[in-house]
Amino acid sequence: MTAPPYDLLAVPHVGITFAVSGEADAVARLRQVTAPFYQPVAEPEGQIWRLTLVLAGEHAGREPADDSEPDHRVEFDAAARTLTVTCPAPRWLPVFGLRYTRTIVRTLAIAAGAVPLHGAGVDVRGVGVMLVGDKWAGKTTAAMSLVRSGSAALVSNDDVLLQETGVDWQMVGGPRSMGVRTSSLGEHRPLLRPAELLAAAQPHPAKRPSKAFLFPGGLTALGGAVRATAPAHAVVELVCRPDEPIRHEELSGRQAADVLRRYLETTADRRRLGLVEALGAPTPALTDRVLSSLVGSLRFHRFSHPVSGWVDDFLTFVRERVGLAGTAI
């Protein structure tokens, strides 16, 4: 066991606990930014991974002057289940710790049969809705608008895991940061003002002129809520068609299967492939049985929209049409 002081953070859906030690401020910050996905516990649950956060390197203790991402070093031993992250920038150190622990969690979940989809997961009054789509399709705008309207809780932003529970499927989220384009703020519902977004994004060290970054908990500062898991009931494909009016349709059979194949993630993490390989996870795949189960268990929709002026219609569509057994949300 890691020598005290350490934090124990359990991740129930994969049965592991991170024993986190090192730079005290970074350890405390990691606990904050991974909630509610990692749960503080008094005793370890399942397998133990030792994570050490080290503040060291040239200019240690100083943040990058231009808000750029600093260099960092990572050492891991998958067999011994140890991970050491070293970074000179205090605000960035827990972010790197978050990223690598999240890679471990996703890789182990996929190895156990979870299906990773590129999209957002939202719990809308007990109905789990996955929003999938290509870049610029409006997934983040739609998810945040559902959550901030008071009718939903965010489970995951840019990717979501589908995990079979025996009789149905559930969505599983993770502590992934949200990138919010400032050019999209006028589309958000309720209206999201730049000052509100910047205040909620202040705890995150990453900044760009065109995009602000939020930890999942930053949604609470904007009037939203976050959940770690939720039942999975429906998939909505968002499609941006600039020159066409709003359209929505229900999908079934081959169309539904094609949506799942199109938005299946090809790896547990596209940036930390070395760690994924060391953990020995298989490439994500949709077997015939899993595909049949998902198509038979979930409802599938497509919502096509222009570039602007579509979110109010989308919110109405979700509340009135995306329900279970004909029941409106």
C-alpha positions, 0 to 999 in steps of 0.5 A: 500500500502507498505510504500515507498521506494518500487519498483512496478514490474508488471507481465502482463500475470497473472495481478498482481504487486509486491510491493517490499520493504526492503533491498535497494540493494536486492530490486534493484537486484531483479528488475535486475534479474527478467527482462524482465519477471517482468516489472517496472511500476509507478502505480500498475496493477491488484492485488497487492502482498506485498513483503518484503526482510529482511537482518537479522539472524546470521552473517547477511551481510556475504556470506557463505564461501563455496558458499553453500545455506544459511538458510532463513525464509519465511512468507506468507499470501495468503489471504492478499497477503503478503510475507516476505523473511528473509536471512542473505546473501546479494547476496542470498536474492534477489534469494530467493525473485525471487524463491517465487515470481516465485512460486506465478506467476506460481501457479496463471497462472496454476489456470487460465488454463496455461499448465506447461511443463518441457522444454525450450522455444525458439523464433526462428525468430518468431517461438516458439519452446519448447524443452522437454526431460528427464534429460541429453537430452540436452535441455539447450545445445540446447536452448543456442546454438540456442540463441547464434547462433543469430537466437533465443531468450530464453523464458524459460529454464527448464520449460515453460507455455503454455497459450491459447490466444483465437485463439492460444497458447503462451509460457510464461517464468519466471526468472528461473536460468539456470544451465550449466554443464561444461562437456557440454561446448564442445558441445555448438555452438558457442563454449562456453569457461569456462572463458566466462561461469564463467564471465557470471555466476559471478552475481549468488551466486550459484556455483558448480564444475560441474555446473555454474548458470546464471540468464536469463539476463546472456545470454546477456553477452554471445551474446544471447537475452531473451524474456518474451513471444512468440507465440507457434508453435512447440514441439521438444522432445530431446532424447539421445541415446548414441549408435545410429545415429542422427534421427528425425521424425515428430509426430502426433496424439497419439504420440504428445499427449503422449509427452504432457502428459509425460512432463506435470509438476505435480505442479506449484513448486516442492519445495515450496509446502506449498505456492502452497497449500496456493494459492489453485491452482489445480493440473495441468491437460490436459483436453480432450479439451486442449489436442486436441487444443494443438495437433491440433495447434502445430507441434511435432517432435522428435530428437534423438542424441548421447552423443556428436557431435549432436548440429550442426545437431540439429541447421540445423534441427530446421532451415530447418524442424521446420517451419510453413506450410512448411516454413523454419526458 
